[in-house]
Amino acid sequence: MPAILGSGDHRYRVVENWAKLPDGWRLTDVASVAVDSKDRIYVFNRGAHPMVVLDREGNFIKSWGEGLFNRAHGLHIDADDHLYCTDDGDHTVRKCTTDGKVLLTIGIPNKPAPFMSGEPFHRCTHTALSPKGEIYVSDGYGNACVHKYSPDGKLLKTWGEPGTDPGQFNIVHNIATDTDGWVYVADRENHRVQVFDGNGKYEAQWNFLHRPCALCCCGGKQPTFIVGELGPGMAVNRKVPNLGPRLSIVDSKGKRIARLGGENGPGLEAGKFLAPHGIALDSRGDIYIGEVGVTDWKTSFPDTPMPPEVGVTRCLQKLEKL
C-alpha cells in the first residue's frame, strides 16, 4: 500500500522511486525545484549536473549548468518559463532560458558583499517576482535582508537587518509573492514567515512553524502556501516528536489547513522527509519536494552512516494529489 499523507481536500500519495536518472548519476542535495508550462520539472541540485530536467513521470529529458553553478540554492520560474537560479556559493542570481542560456546575472560571481553589510549579496538564497516583474532576492546566510530589483537588474530597494523584531531576520531563507504583490519571507531561524507589502513595509507574521525553509505560493486570488519545515537542528531536540521535518499547508493569513508528515522525525521510509528545502506544484496539483538530505544527514543521524540512496534519488520526492 502506498503511503498517504494529509487529510480532507489535501491528501497525497507518496510516489516512490519516481525520478529515473541515467546510470551512475547522482543528484546529491536537491536545493530547489520548479515546474514549467509543459509540466517539465527542473531539479536544481548540488551534483555534477546542476540542472536536471524530468517529465512528470520522472523520465530524464536533459541536463545543463555544468561548470556554471557553484552551489545550487534557490529556483524560481516565471510565466514565460524563465528560470531564476540562485547560487549561494558564488553569490549570484542568474536568469536563464529552459535550455540554460544566461539572460541576466545579478551579483558578481565569487565576490561576496561584506558580512551583514546589507549590500548584495552574501550567500543569497532565493528569488520571487512581483506582478510587474520586479525581482525580490532573499539574502540570506551572510546578510539579513531582502533586495528589490527592476526586471533588468537595477537595485531599487533593500530592507531588513539582523534580529528578532518585525522586519528583522535570522537567516532569510526563502521568498514568495502573490498576485496582489504581497511578499512572504521565510525567516528560518526565527521560526516564522513574515509578510510585507511590495516596498518592504511589515504587515504580519505567521508563527507556529519550526525552521521554515521552503515556501511555495499556490496562486489565485485566495492563495494557499506550502511551507517546508526543516525540523530540529540541535542535538537537544533532535529526538523530540512533532517538530518535523514536514510540510504545512496554510492559507493567506497563515492559518494551517493541513500538515504532511513530521510527527516522528526524519526518515527514509515512505511518507517521511529528511530536509525539505524547495517545493513546486505541477498543473494537476502534484507536489515536488527537493531535500538537502546529504547536507542535513549528520544533523539528523549523527551516529548512522548515510545510505547511498540519499545521494541518488531520495533527495527528490513526488506527492500525487488524490
N, C-alpha and C positions, 0 to 999 in steps of 0.2 A: 504494500500500500504506500502510495506517495505521501510525503509529509504535507500537511495542510496548516497554513498559518493565518491568523486573523480571525475576524468574526463579522457577522452581519453582511453588509454590502462590500466588505473589504476582506475577502477570503482569497487566498492564493495557494496554488500548488507549487511545491518546490520541484523544479526540473533538474534532475541530477545529470551530471556528465554532459552538460549542454554544449559547451564550447568544444569544437573539433579543430585542433591545431595540427599543422604539418608535423610529421615525425621529428622528434628531437627538439621541438620548440618549447619554450617556457615563457610564461607571462610575468613571473615573479610578482611584484606588487602591482595590482591594478588600482591606480590612483584615482581615475575618473572614467566615466563612460558618457556617451552621447548617442542619440538616435536621429538619423536624418529623415527627410521627407519620404524616402523609399523604404523606411524601416531597416536600414542598414545600421549596425551597431559599431561604434568606434570605441576601441578599447585602448585607453592611454595608460601605458604601463612602463615599468622600470626594467624590462628585459632587453634583449638585444634588438628587438623590433618594436620600437616605442608605440607606434600606432598600428594596431591590428584591426582589420575590418572584417566583420562577420555578417551573415544574413540572420534573419530572426530565428532560423532553425539551428544556428550555431555553426554553419558551414563557413570555412575560411574563404574570403574573397581576395584580399591583398594586404600588404603592409607597406608602411612608409615611415619616414622620420629617422631612419638610421643615420647616425652622425650629426643629426641636427639638435636633438634634445639632450640635456644633461640629466635632469631628474623630473620625470613627469609628476604633476600635482593636480592641476585643475583642467577641466574641459567643458566648454560651453558651445552650443551650436545655435545659429540664428535662423530666421525664417527663410533665408536664402541658402542655407546649408553651408555657411562659412563657419569654420571651426576656430575657436579662440583657445589656444593651448597655453596654459600657464605652467612655466618651468621654474620651480623654486630653486633649482640647482644653479641656474645661470641668471636668475633674477629678471626674466623677461616674460612678456605675453606676445605670442605670435598668432596673427590671423592667417589662416590657411584655407585653401580650397580642399575639397574632399579627396583630391589626389596628392595633397601635400605641398602645393606651391605656396610659398610665403608671400602674402599680400601686404602685410604690415607687421612691423616689430616695434613694440613699446618697451622701453628699458634698454640698457646697454649690456649685451651678453658678458657675463663673468665680471661685472663691475657693480657690486652691491653698494647701495647708499649706506652711510654710516648707521650703525646700530641704533634703533629707536630715535632716529632723527626726524621721522615723518616725511622724509624725502623718498620718492620712488626709486627703486624698490629694494627691499631687503627680504628675500625669500617670500615673494608674493605667492598667493595660494589659489586664487580662483577669479573668474570674471562673470559679469552679468550685463545685460543691455537694457537701457531704458526704452520706452516705446518709440523714442526719437532716434534710437541707435547709438546713444551715448554709452560709453563703456565704463563700467564700475570694476575696480580691481581691489580685492581684499589683500592686505599687505601687513602682516602675515605672521611669520615667525620672528623676524628681526625688526619688525615695525609693529605698530598697533593702530592702524588707520585704514581708511578707505579712500581711494583716489577716483575722481571722476574725469573722464576724458571725452573729448569730441570724437565723432566717428572716425576722423582722420588721425587721431592720436595726439591731439593737443591737450595738455593738462588744464582742466578747468577749475578744479576744487579738490581740497583734501580735508578730511575731518577724522577726529579720533586721537586718542593718546592712551598710554598705559594706565590701567586702573580698574576699579570695580564699579564706579558710579555710572549712571546713564550716559551713554555716548563715549564711554571709555571701554577699552578692550584688553583681554588677556588671551592672546592667540586668536586673531581674527582669521578664521579658517575657511569660511565658505561664504558665498553671497548669491542672492537670487533677487529677481524683481517680478512684479506682476504687471498686468495690462494697464493698471491705473498709475504706474510709476513708483509705487512704494518699493523700498529697498529693505531686504531682510538679510541680516548678517549673523552667521553662526559664530558666536563669541565663546569659543570652545571651553577654555579653562575657567570661564565664569559661569559655565553650565546654563547658558541661556541663548536665545535668539533675540537680537534687538531689531526693532523696526524704525525706519527713518523715512522722511519724505525724500524726494529726488535731489534735494540740495543738502541733505545731511542733518536735517532737524530731527531730533529724537522724538519719537511718538509713543512707543510702547516696548515692552519686552515680554517674551514667553519664557516661563520658568518650568519647573518640573521635568527637566531634561538632564541627562548625565553625559557630559562632554559631547555636545552636538558637533558633528564632524561633516557629514554630508547634508545637502539641502537641495531639494528639488521642488519647484513650483509646478503644480499640475494644471495650471491655466484656468481660463474662464473668468467671468465677472465675479463669481464667488469661488475663488481658488482654494484648493486644498494643498497641503505641503507634506512631503515625506522627509522626515529628519532621520538621518543615520546617526546613532549614538554609539560612541566607541566603547563605553563601559569602563570598568575600573582600570586605572593607570598606575596605582600604587600598591605595594605589597600589603599594606594594612587592610585594604578592602578587596583584595584580589578574589577571595572566595565568598564574598557577600552576595547573596542571591538578589535578583530583581533590580539589577543596575545595568544590565546589558552585557554585551553588545546587542543591539536591536534596531528595529525601525519603528518610529512613531508617526502616525498619520494624524495631522492636525488641521483645523480649519483656519481661516484667515485671521482669526483672533488668537490663535494659539491653543484653542481648546482641543484636547485629544479626542479623536474619533475612534482610533484603533491602534493596537500595538502588535507588532510582529516579532515574536521571539524574545530572547533575552532573560527569561525567568531564572535560568540556572547557569548563566555564564557562557563563555565562548566554547566552541567545539567544532569538530569536523562532521558531526552527524547531520543528516538532512534536517533542515529546519533551524539549525543553529548558525551563528555568524562568528567571524573572527575579529574583523575590524572594518565595519562599513565606512567607506571613505568617499565614494561617488555613487550617485543614483541617477537613472534616466528611465523614462517611460516610452513605449512604442505606441502606435496608433490604436492598438487593441487594449491598452491599459496594463500590459505586462511590465514588470519592474526588472531592471537590470542593476545589479549591485557590484561595484568594484570594491575589493577589500585589500588592505595592506597587511595581509596575514603574515608575510615574511618579516617585515619590519616589526610587527607587533607580537610575534610569536614568543619571544623571551619575556615580554611583559606579562603575557597571559600564562605561559607554561615554562617557567624558568628552569625546571628540572627535567623537562621532557624533550628529547631530540625532535626536531621538526621533520615530519614525514615528507617525502619527496612530492606528494601530490599538492602540497600547499603552494609550491612554486610553479606548478604546471597549469592546473585548471581550477584549483579551489579558491583562487583569489577573484573569481568571477562567477556570480550566481544569477540565475533567472528564476523569477516568481511569476507563474502564469495566472492571470486573473480568472476566477471562477464565476 
